[in-house]
Amino acid sequence: MSARIFSKILRGLAVTALGVASYWSIRLAYADMLFRENTAASVERAVELDAANARYRAWLAEIQEYEGRDPSAALETASILNPSDSAIWIRRGLRAESRSDFANAEEFLLHGAAIDKLYAPRWALANYYARRGDLERFWPWVRSALEIGYDDLTSVFRLCWSLSSDAELIRSQAIPPQSSVLRKYLAFLTREDHLDAAVPVARSILSQAGPTDTPVLLDYCDRLIEKKQTSSALGIWNALSQRRLIPFTPLDPVLGLAITNGAFQSELLQRGFDWRLSAEPEISAARSSSPPALRFRLSGKQPEHCELLSQFIPLAHGTYRLGFEYKTSLGSRSGLRLIVGDLARSSELNGAEWEQAQVIFRSDSPSLARLRLVYERESGAARAEGEIWLRNATIGLEK
């Protein structure tokens, strides 16, 4: 064969190959365009043009199922074309389950978990065994899902509690000892008011707590305070203090240690047993650090009866002395008082220079009282306008 003839053959083959490549390129591009139109007819035509595309088959199954048609064939073909796609195996499992074909349903779901070590297949299996009432298989799979879970895990925790009310069983069988999961589980228990169930979870977190754990522990502490579970709330608060995650010394009402941040040396946490400021817009507050004190300004438009500041204080049985220093520009009819729950009230605060004041009160049993700085407009007086300063608040047991 001459070189000229051989060259012509090569050119012909090249042109043919180019033509074939162009044809398939145009065909596949057209198939993709049809797929993106996202109608039953266009996706079915896209599958005809690109029969080896597992993604087209899987989406065709979605459309068929939405329209009430049987997607089984499309799903099976998609799993053959892309056997490593766990989502397709999960869908095949759920489809088999819907037809009460439980043997194949379990097989497909287990296969999905075998080829994909991530969260979705494990969560799908946990749900499957939950629906089947097979708790022996449910607990290992839900724990496996939680071990690699991320974002919001509320639905997982809620499923556990829908299957059992045994808090210790759930904790021991389902909850892995990972800090990230424990934090989310404690947050769930706090929101759902499973406060007793939260005790060992909080204890586990506290054993190795760091700054990232503080917010959820404070949320739990706040809920315990709200429910008047003072002893448990103190346990959380003092543990945070001992680990230096909050800048306050531990409280012990038996020893008279019942007030937090009384000198206002730290920024107000507005959580737990620290001070909480009023949200009233006509009252502003600021803390000075040299010397430490807290200043409030009343605009004169505040409500006739309102709260400026408060703190929950734990009390034991005994007589206590509340001491504090203040000054105010509100005059002799300031309407300001410090109130200790329903146990005692100070006289009206009206000193223009720094004054020392005290309130003696008695607690007849361990309790939780609310210490409040309040404004109460007296009859015949104009609404107060001006400032009040507080510092050096202390509480101690009387001898």
HELIX and SHEET records of a PDB file:
HELIX    1   1 ALA A    3  GLU A   37  1                                  35    
HELIX    2   2 ALA A   40  LEU A   49  1                                  10    
HELIX    3   3 ALA A   54  TYR A   66  1                                  13    
HELIX    4   4 SER A   72  LEU A   81  1                                  10    
HELIX    5   5 SER A   86  SER A   98  1                                  13    
HELIX    6   6 PHE A  102  ILE A  115  1                                  14    
HELIX    7   7 TYR A  119  ARG A  132  1                                  14    
HELIX    8   8 LEU A  135  GLU A  147  1                                  13    
HELIX    9   9 THR A  154  LEU A  163  1                                  10    
HELIX   10  10 ALA A  167  ALA A  174  1                                   8    
HELIX   11  11 SER A  179  ARG A  191  1                                  13    
HELIX   12  12 ALA A  198  LEU A  206  1                                   9    
HELIX   13  13 PRO A  211  ASP A  213  5                                   3    
HELIX   14  14 THR A  214  GLU A  226  1                                  13    
HELIX   15  15 THR A  230  GLN A  242  1                                  13    
HELIX   16  16 PRO A  253  LEU A  255  5                                   3    
SHEET    1   A 5 ARG A 276  LEU A 277  0                                        
SHEET    2   A 5 HIS A 305  LEU A 315 -1                                        
SHEET    3   A 5 SER A 367  GLU A 376 -1                                        
SHEET    4   A 5 LEU A 336  VAL A 340 -1                                        
SHEET    5   A 5 ALA A 344  ARG A 345 -1                                        
SHEET    1   B 5 ILE A 283  SER A 289  0                                        
SHEET    2   B 5 PRO A 292  LEU A 298 -1                                        
SHEET    3   B 5 GLY A 386  LEU A 397 -1                                        
SHEET    4   B 5 GLY A 318  THR A 328 -1                                        
SHEET    5   B 5 GLU A 355  SER A 363 -1                                        
END                                                                             
